[in-house]
């Protein structure tokens, strides 16, 4: 064999080895795809069952049971990631069967790099085995997550939807100000079936609703204050006092309505509301029977 032929064969072998190495870097994807139908468009996720079998199994099971339906995008951090909420944080309560299917997952760290489009399980910072159902989709390469979080999939379609979601207005904790809901999640059995599925592209999020409770509250209090101001010039002190007390009662009533939905989550609110009610009664008694000093 001539030296030239040997060099050609060596170069070919090196090139083939490089191609094989790159191919080995790509995990084997499952035949099933998870499609997330959101209020801003659809996302299709391919999964890595050989890399993270427990994670893939649990996510597929929860999707098939409908557990992700009516969950939402919990975090939208432009240039970094979006996070899908835990299945317990959804509009419809979980059924007993769905709840029983949610359990903590042992970490399945691998050599998979956390790159743009990677799907990775969220967990508590101090417990590597605390992942359950909330997961993130990366918008950029994040090597700081490699070997610390379980990567179990990749966005296959809907990158434009992902980008649109990442740009919605958020609060200081990166929670979207307008709810982006996963109306339905489904398992598509194969890449061919996915190709035959019509996925929605980016959809403009609904306009943020006006805070009607706050508007009505402000309007009522301003009206009561205006009446008190106008009466102060012509009415006796007792009438003005009655109007002022009425303003306090309206304010307390609106405050009570605003905290009732949160009382079951923050029990201390109930105690505060009770003390406030006692204060209102005391104020009414003082008005009815003023001090003679």
Phi and psi in degrees as GROMACS dihedral restraints (atoms count N, CA, C in turn):
[ dihedral_restraints ]
;  ai    aj    ak    al  type     phi  dphi    fc
    3     4     5     6     1   -73.5    20    10
    4     5     6     7     1   160.8    20    10
    6     7     8     9     1   -64.3    20    10
    7     8     9    10     1   -36.1    20    10
    9    10    11    12     1   -61.8    20    10
   10    11    12    13     1   -45.2    20    10
   12    13    14    15     1   -63.0    20    10
   13    14    15    16     1   -38.0    20    10
   15    16    17    18     1   -63.4    20    10
   16    17    18    19     1   -42.3    20    10
   18    19    20    21     1   -63.2    20    10
   19    20    21    22     1   -41.0    20    10
   21    22    23    24     1   -62.5    20    10
   22    23    24    25     1   -45.6    20    10
   24    25    26    27     1   -64.8    20    10
   25    26    27    28     1   -39.1    20    10
   27    28    29    30     1   -63.8    20    10
   28    29    30    31     1   -44.4    20    10
   30    31    32    33     1   -62.6    20    10
   31    32    33    34     1   -40.7    20    10
   33    34    35    36     1   -64.0    20    10
   34    35    36    37     1   -40.5    20    10
   36    37    38    39     1   -63.6    20    10
   37    38    39    40     1   -42.6    20    10
   39    40    41    42     1   -63.3    20    10
   40    41    42    43     1   -43.6    20    10
   42    43    44    45     1   -62.7    20    10
   43    44    45    46     1   -42.5    20    10
   45    46    47    48     1   -64.7    20    10
   46    47    48    49     1   -39.2    20    10
   48    49    50    51     1   -62.9    20    10
   49    50    51    52     1   -39.5    20    10
   51    52    53    54     1   -64.7    20    10
   52    53    54    55     1   -42.8    20    10
   54    55    56    57     1   -63.5    20    10
   55    56    57    58     1   -42.2    20    10
   57    58    59    60     1   -63.3    20    10
   58    59    60    61     1   -40.4    20    10
   60    61    62    63     1   -63.5    20    10
   61    62    63    64     1   -40.8    20    10
   63    64    65    66     1   -67.2    20    10
   64    65    66    67     1   -38.3    20    10
   66    67    68    69     1   -65.0    20    10
   67    68    69    70     1   -37.6    20    10
   69    70    71    72     1   -66.9    20    10
   70    71    72    73     1   -24.6    20    10
   72    73    74    75     1   -70.2    20    10
   73    74    75    76     1   -19.7    20    10
   75    76    77    78     1   -91.1    20    10
   76    77    78    79     1   115.8    20    10
   78    79    80    81     1   -65.9    20    10
   79    80    81    82     1   154.6    20    10
   81    82    83    84     1   -71.7    20    10
   82    83    84    85     1   126.4    20    10
   84    85    86    87     1   -91.8    20    10
   85    86    87    88     1   147.7    20    10
   87    88    89    90     1   -71.1    20    10
   88    89    90    91     1   160.6    20    10
   90    91    92    93     1   -68.7    20    10
   91    92    93    94     1   -31.9    20    10
   93    94    95    96     1   -77.7    20    10
   94    95    96    97     1   146.7    20    10
   96    97    98    99     1  -121.4    20    10
   97    98    99   100     1   145.4    20    10
   99   100   101   102     1   -99.6    20    10
  100   101   102   103     1   126.2    20    10
  102   103   104   105     1  -110.2    20    10
  103   104   105   106     1   124.0    20    10
  105   106   107   108     1  -102.1    20    10
  106   107   108   109     1   114.1    20    10
  108   109   110   111     1   -91.1    20    10
  109   110   111   112     1   111.4    20    10
  111   112   113   114     1  -113.1    20    10
  112   113   114   115     1   168.7    20    10
  114   115   116   117     1   -72.0    20    10
  115   116   117   118     1    -2.1    20    10
  117   118   119   120     1  -119.8    20    10
  118   119   120   121     1    10.7    20    10
  120   121   122   123     1   127.8    20    10
  121   122   123   124     1  -178.9    20    10
  123   124   125   126     1  -111.0    20    10
  124   125   126   127     1   146.3    20    10
  126   127   128   129     1  -124.3    20    10
  127   128   129   130     1   136.9    20    10
  129   130   131   132     1  -114.7    20    10
  130   131   132   133     1   127.2    20    10
  132   133   134   135     1  -115.5    20    10
  133   134   135   136     1   129.4    20    10
  135   136   137   138     1   -93.0    20    10
  136   137   138   139     1   146.7    20    10
  138   139   140   141     1  -117.9    20    10
  139   140   141   142     1   157.4    20    10
  141   142   143   144     1  -115.2    20    10
  142   143   144   145     1    82.4    20    10
  144   145   146   147     1   -67.6    20    10
  145   146   147   148     1   -26.4    20    10
  147   148   149   150     1   -80.6    20    10
  148   149   150   151     1   -21.0    20    10
  150   151   152   153     1   -87.7    20    10
  151   152   153   154     1   -44.0    20    10
  153   154   155   156     1  -137.6    20    10
  154   155   156   157     1    70.9    20    10
  156   157   158   159     1   -61.0    20    10
  157   158   159   160     1   -39.3    20    10
  159   160   161   162     1   -68.6    20    10
  160   161   162   163     1   -40.9    20    10
  162   163   164   165     1   -65.2    20    10
  163   164   165   166     1   -46.5    20    10
  165   166   167   168     1   -63.0    20    10
  166   167   168   169     1   -42.0    20    10
  168   169   170   171     1   -61.5    20    10
  169   170   171   172     1   -44.8    20    10
  171   172   173   174     1   -68.5    20    10
  172   173   174   175     1   -42.9    20    10
  174   175   176   177     1   -63.0    20    10
  175   176   177   178     1   -45.6    20    10
  177   178   179   180     1   -61.3    20    10
  178   179   180   181     1   -40.9    20    10
  180   181   182   183     1   -64.2    20    10
  181   182   183   184     1   -44.5    20    10
  183   184   185   186     1   -66.3    20    10
  184   185   186   187     1   -38.2    20    10
  186   187   188   189     1   -63.7    20    10
  187   188   189   190     1   -46.4    20    10
  189   190   191   192     1   -62.8    20    10
  190   191   192   193     1   -30.6    20    10
  192   193   194   195     1   -82.3    20    10
  193   194   195   196     1    -6.2    20    10
  195   196   197   198     1    81.9    20    10
  196   197   198   199     1    15.4    20    10
  198   199   200   201     1   -68.7    20    10
  199   200   201   202     1   -28.0    20    10
  201   202   203   204     1   -83.0    20    10
  202   203   204   205     1    -9.7    20    10
  204   205   206   207     1   -65.3    20    10
  205   206   207   208     1   130.0    20    10
  207   208   209   210     1    74.6    20    10
  208   209   210   211     1    13.6    20    10
  210   211   212   213     1   -77.4    20    10
  211   212   213   214     1  -170.6    20    10
  213   214   215   216     1  -152.9    20    10
  214   215   216   217     1   173.0    20    10
  216   217   218   219     1   -78.6    20    10
  217   218   219   220     1   114.9    20    10
  219   220   221   222     1   -83.0    20    10
  220   221   222   223     1   -38.7    20    10
  222   223   224   225     1  -133.3    20    10
  223   224   225   226     1   137.9    20    10
  225   226   227   228     1  -133.2    20    10
  226   227   228   229     1    93.9    20    10
  228   229   230   231     1  -107.1    20    10
  229   230   231   232     1   101.0    20    10
  231   232   233   234     1   -55.4    20    10
  232   233   234   235     1   133.5    20    10
  234   235   236   237     1    80.8    20    10
  235   236   237   238     1    -1.6    20    10
  237   238   239   240     1  -128.9    20    10
  238   239   240   241     1   -68.8    20    10
  240   241   242   243     1  -164.6    20    10
  241   242   243   244     1   165.2    20    10
  243   244   245   246     1  -120.4    20    10
  244   245   246   247     1   150.2    20    10
  246   247   248   249     1  -123.7    20    10
  247   248   249   250     1   130.7    20    10
  249   250   251   252     1   -86.3    20    10
  250   251   252   253     1   135.3    20    10
  252   253   254   255     1   -67.4    20    10
  253   254   255   256     1   161.9    20    10
  255   256   257   258     1   -63.1    20    10
  256   257   258   259     1   149.0    20    10
  258   259   260   261     1   -66.9    20    10
  259   260   261   262     1   -18.3    20    10
  261   262   263   264     1   -75.6    20    10
  262   263   264   265     1   -15.5    20    10
  264   265   266   267     1  -103.5    20    10
  265   266   267   268     1    72.1    20    10
  267   268   269   270     1  -137.8    20    10
  268   269   270   271     1   168.8    20    10
  270   271   272   273     1   -68.4    20    10
  271   272   273   274     1   -42.2    20    10
  273   274   275   276     1   -92.3    20    10
  274   275   276   277     1   131.9    20    10
  276   277   278   279     1   -64.6    20    10
  277   278   279   280     1   148.1    20    10
  279   280   281   282     1   -68.0    20    10
  280   281   282   283     1   144.6    20    10
  282   283   284   285     1   -75.1    20    10
  283   284   285   286     1   161.7    20    10
  285   286   287   288     1   -55.3    20    10
  286   287   288   289     1   -38.1    20    10
  288   289   290   291     1   -66.3    20    10
  289   290   291   292     1   -41.4    20    10
  291   292   293   294     1   -65.9    20    10
  292   293   294   295     1   -43.3    20    10
  294   295   296   297     1   -60.3    20    10
  295   296   297   298     1   -40.3    20    10
  297   298   299   300     1   -66.1    20    10
  298   299   300   301     1   -22.7    20    10
  300   301   302   303     1   -83.3    20    10
  301   302   303   304     1    -9.9    20    10
  303   304   305   306     1   -94.1    20    10
  304   305   306   307     1   121.8    20    10
  306   307   308   309     1  -149.4    20    10
  307   308   309   310     1   161.0    20    10
  309   310   311   312     1   -66.9    20    10
  310   311   312   313     1   144.5    20    10
  312   313   314   315     1  -110.0    20    10
  313   314   315   316     1   136.8    20    10
  315   316   317   318     1   -68.4    20    10
  316   317   318   319     1   140.3    20    10
  318   319   320   321     1   -57.8    20    10
  319   320   321   322     1   139.4    20    10
  321   322   323   324     1  -127.1    20    10
  322   323   324   325     1    66.3    20    10
  324   325   326   327     1   -68.5    20    10
  325   326   327   328     1   149.9    20    10
  327   328   329   330     1  -150.1    20    10
  328   329   330   331     1  -176.4    20    10
  330   331   332   333     1   -82.9    20    10
  331   332   333   334     1     0.2    20    10
  333   334   335   336     1   -62.7    20    10
  334   335   336   337     1   130.4    20    10
  336   337   338   339     1   -83.5    20    10
  337   338   339   340     1   142.9    20    10
  339   340   341   342     1   -83.9    20    10
  340   341   342   343     1    93.6    20    10
  342   343   344   345     1  -112.0    20    10
  343   344   345   346     1   176.8    20    10
  345   346   347   348     1   -54.5    20    10
  346   347   348   349     1   126.7    20    10
  348   349   350   351     1    92.7    20    10
  349   350   351   352     1    -8.2    20    10
  351   352   353   354     1   -66.5    20    10
  352   353   354   355     1   138.8    20    10
  354   355   356   357     1  -102.3    20    10
  355   356   357   358     1   123.4    20    10
  357   358   359   360     1  -136.2    20    10
  358   359   360   361     1   141.6    20    10
  360   361   362   363     1   -75.2    20    10
  361   362   363   364     1   133.2    20    10
  363   364   365   366     1   -77.9    20    10
  364   365   366   367     1   155.1    20    10
  366   367   368   369     1  -157.9    20    10
  367   368   369   370     1   170.4    20    10
  369   370   371   372     1   -73.1    20    10
  370   371   372   373     1   143.5    20    10
  372   373   374   375     1   -59.1    20    10
  373   374   375   376     1   -37.4    20    10
  375   376   377   378     1   -95.1    20    10
  376   377   378   379     1    10.2    20    10
  378   379   380   381     1  -143.7    20    10
  379   380   381   382     1   104.8    20    10
  381   382   383   384     1   -70.6    20    10
  382   383   384   385     1   -15.2    20    10
  384   385   386   387     1  -106.8    20    10
  385   386   387   388     1    32.7    20    10
  387   388   389   390     1  -109.3    20    10
  388   389   390   391     1     6.4    20    10
  390   391   392   393     1   -66.9    20    10
  391   392   393   394     1   142.9    20    10
  393   394   395   396     1  -134.1    20    10
  394   395   396   397     1   -69.3    20    10
  396   397   398   399     1  -142.6    20    10
  397   398   399   400     1   -21.3    20    10
  399   400   401   402     1   -75.9    20    10
  400   401   402   403     1   131.7    20    10
  402   403   404   405     1  -138.1    20    10
  403   404   405   406     1   162.8    20    10
  405   406   407   408     1  -115.6    20    10
  406   407   408   409     1   155.1    20    10
  408   409   410   411     1  -123.2    20    10
  409   410   411   412     1   120.8    20    10
  411   412   413   414     1   -78.8    20    10
  412   413   414   415     1   141.2    20    10
  414   415   416   417     1  -100.8    20    10
  415   416   417   418     1    -6.0    20    10
  417   418   419   420     1  -156.5    20    10
  418   419   420   421     1   164.2    20    10
  420   421   422   423     1   -62.7    20    10
  421   422   423   424     1   133.4    20    10
  423   424   425   426     1  -135.6    20    10
  424   425   426   427     1    74.7    20    10
  426   427   428   429     1   -61.8    20    10
  427   428   429   430     1   -21.0    20    10
  429   430   431   432     1   -65.7    20    10
  430   431   432   433     1   -14.5    20    10
  432   433   434   435     1   -92.9    20    10
  433   434   435   436     1   -12.8    20    10
  435   436   437   438     1   -61.7    20    10
  436   437   438   439     1   133.0    20    10
  438   439   440   441     1    72.4    20    10
  439   440   441   442     1     4.7    20    10
  441   442   443   444     1  -120.9    20    10
  442   443   444   445     1   -22.3    20    10
  444   445   446   447     1  -130.6    20    10
  445   446   447   448     1   153.0    20    10
  447   448   449   450     1   -87.8    20    10
  448   449   450   451     1   110.1    20    10
  450   451   452   453     1   -83.9    20    10
  451   452   453   454     1   127.2    20    10
  453   454   455   456     1  -133.0    20    10
  454   455   456   457     1     9.9    20    10
  456   457   458   459     1  -174.8    20    10
  457   458   459   460     1  -174.9    20    10
  459   460   461   462     1  -151.7    20    10
  460   461   462   463     1   140.8    20    10
  462   463   464   465     1   -66.8    20    10
  463   464   465   466     1   126.6    20    10
  465   466   467   468     1  -103.4    20    10
  466   467   468   469     1   -33.9    20    10
  468   469   470   471     1  -144.0    20    10
  469   470   471   472     1   149.4    20    10
  471   472   473   474     1   101.5    20    10
  472   473   474   475     1    22.7    20    10
  474   475   476   477     1   -61.1    20    10
  475   476   477   478     1   -35.8    20    10
  477   478   479   480     1   -65.8    20    10
  478   479   480   481     1   -35.4    20    10
  480   481   482   483     1   -66.3    20    10
  481   482   483   484     1   -41.9    20    10
  483   484   485   486     1   -58.8    20    10
  484   485   486   487     1   -44.5    20    10
  486   487   488   489     1   -64.4    20    10
  487   488   489   490     1   -41.3    20    10
  489   490   491   492     1   -62.8    20    10
  490   491   492   493     1   -41.9    20    10
  492   493   494   495     1   -62.9    20    10
  493   494   495   496     1   -39.5    20    10
  495   496   497   498     1   -66.5    20    10
  496   497   498   499     1   -17.0    20    10
  498   499   500   501     1  -100.2    20    10
  499   500   501   502     1     4.5    20    10
  501   502   503   504     1   -70.4    20    10
  502   503   504   505     1   153.3    20    10
  504   505   506   507     1   -61.5    20    10
  505   506   507   508     1   137.2    20    10
  507   508   509   510     1  -131.2    20    10
  508   509   510   511     1   165.1    20    10
  510   511   512   513     1   -87.2    20    10
  511   512   513   514     1  -170.5    20    10
  513   514   515   516     1   -69.6    20    10
  514   515   516   517     1   -16.0    20    10
  516   517   518   519     1   -98.6    20    10
  517   518   519   520     1    11.8    20    10
  519   520   521   522     1    68.5    20    10
  520   521   522   523     1    21.0    20    10
  522   523   524   525     1   -84.4    20    10
  523   524   525   526     1   129.6    20    10
  525   526   527   528     1   -57.9    20    10
  526   527   528   529     1   136.6    20    10
  528   529   530   531     1   -73.1    20    10
  529   530   531   532     1   -27.9    20    10
  531   532   533   534     1  -109.3    20    10
  532   533   534   535     1   128.9    20    10
  534   535   536   537     1   -62.0    20    10
  535   536   537   538     1   127.2    20    10
  537   538   539   540     1  -107.8    20    10
  538   539   540   541     1   104.4    20    10
  540   541   542   543     1   -96.2    20    10
  541   542   543   544     1   143.7    20    10
  543   544   545   546     1   -88.8    20    10
  544   545   546   547     1    98.0    20    10
  546   547   548   549     1   -67.5    20    10
  547   548   549   550     1   -32.4    20    10
  549   550   551   552     1  -161.0    20    10
  550   551   552   553     1   140.8    20    10
  552   553   554   555     1  -120.0    20    10
  553   554   555   556     1   140.4    20    10
  555   556   557   558     1  -142.2    20    10
  556   557   558   559     1   158.4    20    10
  558   559   560   561     1  -102.1    20    10
  559   560   561   562     1   123.9    20    10
  561   562   563   564     1  -100.4    20    10
  562   563   564   565     1   130.7    20    10
  564   565   566   567     1   -69.7    20    10
  565   566   567   568     1   -21.7    20    10
  567   568   569   570     1  -157.9    20    10
  568   569   570   571     1   165.9    20    10
  570   571   572   573     1   -64.0    20    10
  571   572   573   574     1   -33.2    20    10
  573   574   575   576     1   -66.9    20    10
  574   575   576   577     1   -41.7    20    10
  576   577   578   579     1   -66.0    20    10
  577   578   579   580     1   -35.4    20    10
  579   580   581   582     1   -65.1    20    10
  580   581   582   583     1   -41.5    20    10
  582   583   584   585     1   -61.2    20    10
  583   584   585   586     1   -29.2    20    10
  585   586   587   588     1   -87.2    20    10
  586   587   588   589     1    -4.6    20    10
  588   589   590   591     1   -91.3    20    10
  589   590   591   592     1   134.4    20    10
  591   592   593   594     1   -87.5    20    10
  592   593   594   595     1   112.0    20    10
  594   595   596   597     1   -98.7    20    10
  595   596   597   598     1   138.4    20    10
  597   598   599   600     1   -76.9    20    10
  598   599   600   601     1   136.1    20    10
  600   601   602   603     1   -79.7    20    10
  601   602   603   604     1  -169.0    20    10
  603   604   605   606     1   -57.5    20    10
  604   605   606   607     1   133.4    20    10
  606   607   608   609     1  -118.5    20    10
  607   608   609   610     1   134.9    20    10
  609   610   611   612     1   -63.2    20    10
  610   611   612   613     1   130.3    20    10
  612   613   614   615     1   -65.1    20    10
  613   614   615   616     1   151.9    20    10
  615   616   617   618     1   -63.0    20    10
  616   617   618   619     1   148.2    20    10
  618   619   620   621     1   -60.5    20    10
  619   620   621   622     1   142.7    20    10
  621   622   623   624     1   -65.4    20    10
  622   623   624   625     1   131.3    20    10
  624   625   626   627     1   -70.4    20    10
  625   626   627   628     1   143.9    20    10
  627   628   629   630     1   -68.7    20    10
  628   629   630   631     1   139.4    20    10
  630   631   632   633     1   -74.4    20    10
  631   632   633   634     1    81.2    20    10
  633   634   635   636     1   -61.4    20    10
  634   635   636   637     1   -36.2    20    10
  636   637   638   639     1   -60.3    20    10
  637   638   639   640     1   -44.5    20    10
  639   640   641   642     1   -66.4    20    10
  640   641   642   643     1   -36.9    20    10
  642   643   644   645     1   -65.2    20    10
  643   644   645   646     1   -47.6    20    10
  645   646   647   648     1   -63.0    20    10
  646   647   648   649     1   -41.2    20    10
  648   649   650   651     1   -61.7    20    10
  649   650   651   652     1   -48.3    20    10
  651   652   653   654     1   -62.2    20    10
  652   653   654   655     1   -41.4    20    10
  654   655   656   657     1   -62.5    20    10
  655   656   657   658     1   -45.1    20    10
  657   658   659   660     1   -64.5    20    10
  658   659   660   661     1   -43.0    20    10
  660   661   662   663     1   -67.4    20    10
  661   662   663   664     1   -39.3    20    10
  663   664   665   666     1   -66.0    20    10
  664   665   666   667     1   -39.5    20    10
  666   667   668   669     1   -63.5    20    10
  667   668   669   670     1   -43.3    20    10
  669   670   671   672     1   -63.9    20    10
  670   671   672   673     1   -41.9    20    10
  672   673   674   675     1   -64.4    20    10
  673   674   675   676     1   -38.0    20    10
  675   676   677   678     1   -65.6    20    10
  676   677   678   679     1   -42.1    20    10
  678   679   680   681     1   -61.0    20    10
  679   680   681   682     1   -44.5    20    10
  681   682   683   684     1   -60.3    20    10
  682   683   684   685     1   -42.8    20    10
  684   685   686   687     1   -62.8    20    10
  685   686   687   688     1   -44.7    20    10
  687   688   689   690     1   -67.2    20    10
  688   689   690   691     1   -37.9    20    10
  690   691   692   693     1   -70.3    20    10
  691   692   693   694     1   -25.0    20    10
  693   694   695   696     1   -61.5    20    10
  694   695   696   697     1   -19.2    20    10
  696   697   698   699     1   -90.5    20    10
  697   698   699   700     1   -21.2    20    10
  699   700   701   702     1  -127.5    20    10
  700   701   702   703     1   -24.1    20    10
  702   703   704   705     1   -95.5    20    10
  703   704   705   706     1   156.5    20    10
  705   706   707   708     1   -67.7    20    10
  706   707   708   709     1   163.1    20    10
  708   709   710   711     1   -58.5    20    10
  709   710   711   712     1   -36.1    20    10
  711   712   713   714     1   -66.5    20    10
  712   713   714   715     1   -36.8    20    10
  714   715   716   717     1   -66.4    20    10
  715   716   717   718     1   -41.6    20    10
  717   718   719   720     1   -63.6    20    10
  718   719   720   721     1   -40.9    20    10
  720   721   722   723     1   -62.2    20    10
  721   722   723   724     1   -39.1    20    10
  723   724   725   726     1   -62.8    20    10
  724   725   726   727     1   -41.5    20    10
  726   727   728   729     1   -66.4    20    10
  727   728   729   730     1   -40.9    20    10
  729   730   731   732     1   -62.8    20    10
  730   731   732   733     1   -41.3    20    10
  732   733   734   735     1   -64.4    20    10
  733   734   735   736     1   -38.9    20    10
  735   736   737   738     1   -61.1    20    10
  736   737   738   739     1   -39.2    20    10
  738   739   740   741     1   -61.8    20    10
  739   740   741   742     1   -42.2    20    10
  741   742   743   744     1   -62.6    20    10
  742   743   744   745     1   -43.3    20    10
  744   745   746   747     1   -63.6    20    10
  745   746   747   748     1   -41.0    20    10
  747   748   749   750     1   -62.8    20    10
  748   749   750   751     1   -45.3    20    10
  750   751   752   753     1   -61.1    20    10
  751   752   753   754     1   -42.5    20    10
  753   754   755   756     1   -66.3    20    10
  754   755   756   757     1   -39.2    20    10
  756   757   758   759     1   -62.3    20    10
  757   758   759   760     1   -44.2    20    10
  759   760   761   762     1   -67.2    20    10
  760   761   762   763     1   -37.3    20    10
  762   763   764   765     1   -62.6    20    10
  763   764   765   766     1   -42.6    20    10
  765   766   767   768     1   -61.1    20    10
  766   767   768   769     1   -44.8    20    10
  768   769   770   771     1   -61.2    20    10
  769   770   771   772     1   -35.7    20    10
  771   772   773   774     1   -73.9    20    10
  772   773   774   775     1   -26.6    20    10
  774   775   776   777     1   -97.9    20    10
  775   776   777   778     1   -13.3    20    10
  777   778   779   780     1   -55.7    20    10
  778   779   780   781     1   -45.2    20    10
  780   781   782   783     1   -62.6    20    10
  781   782   783   784     1   -23.5    20    10
  783   784   785   786     1   -96.1    20    10
  784   785   786   787     1    -4.1    20    10
  786   787   788   789     1   -61.7    20    10
  787   788   789   790     1   -36.3    20    10
  789   790   791   792     1   -70.8    20    10
  790   791   792   793     1   -20.8    20    10
  792   793   794   795     1   -91.6    20    10
  793   794   795   796     1   -29.6    20    10
  795   796   797   798     1  -128.2    20    10
  796   797   798   799     1    87.0    20    10
  798   799   800   801     1   -57.3    20    10
  799   800   801   802     1   -28.1    20    10
  801   802   803   804     1   -62.8    20    10
  802   803   804   805     1   -23.0    20    10
  804   805   806   807     1   -62.9    20    10
  805   806   807   808     1   -36.0    20    10
  807   808   809   810     1   -62.3    20    10
  808   809   810   811     1   -43.5    20    10
  810   811   812   813     1   -63.3    20    10
  811   812   813   814     1   -42.0    20    10
  813   814   815   816     1   -64.2    20    10
  814   815   816   817     1   -40.4    20    10
  816   817   818   819     1   -64.8    20    10
  817   818   819   820     1   -38.9    20    10
  819   820   821   822     1   -64.5    20    10
  820   821   822   823     1   -43.9    20    10
  822   823   824   825     1   -63.4    20    10
  823   824   825   826     1   -38.9    20    10
  825   826   827   828     1   -62.9    20    10
  826   827   828   829     1   -38.6    20    10
  828   829   830   831     1   -64.2    20    10
  829   830   831   832     1   -41.6    20    10
  831   832   833   834     1   -61.1    20    10
  832   833   834   835     1   -39.5    20    10
  834   835   836   837     1   -63.2    20    10
  835   836   837   838     1   -39.2    20    10
  837   838   839   840     1   -64.6    20    10
  838   839   840   841     1   -43.3    20    10
  840   841   842   843     1   -60.9    20    10
  841   842   843   844     1   -41.5    20    10
  843   844   845   846     1   -62.9    20    10
  844   845   846   847     1   -41.5    20    10
  846   847   848   849     1   -63.9    20    10
  847   848   849   850     1   -40.2    20    10
  849   850   851   852     1   -65.5    20    10
  850   851   852   853     1   -41.1    20    10
  852   853   854   855     1   -64.8    20    10
  853   854   855   856     1   -40.2    20    10
  855   856   857   858     1   -63.0    20    10
  856   857   858   859     1   -37.0    20    10
  858   859   860   861     1   -69.8    20    10
  859   860   861   862     1   -39.1    20    10
  861   862   863   864     1   -73.3    20    10
  862   863   864   865     1   -36.0    20    10
  864   865   866   867     1  -128.4    20    10
  865   866   867   868     1    74.6    20    10
  867   868   869   870     1   -65.1    20    10
  868   869   870   871     1   156.4    20    10
  870   871   872   873     1   -65.9    20    10
  871   872   873   874     1   142.9    20    10
  873   874   875   876     1   -92.4    20    10
  874   875   876   877     1    -1.7    20    10
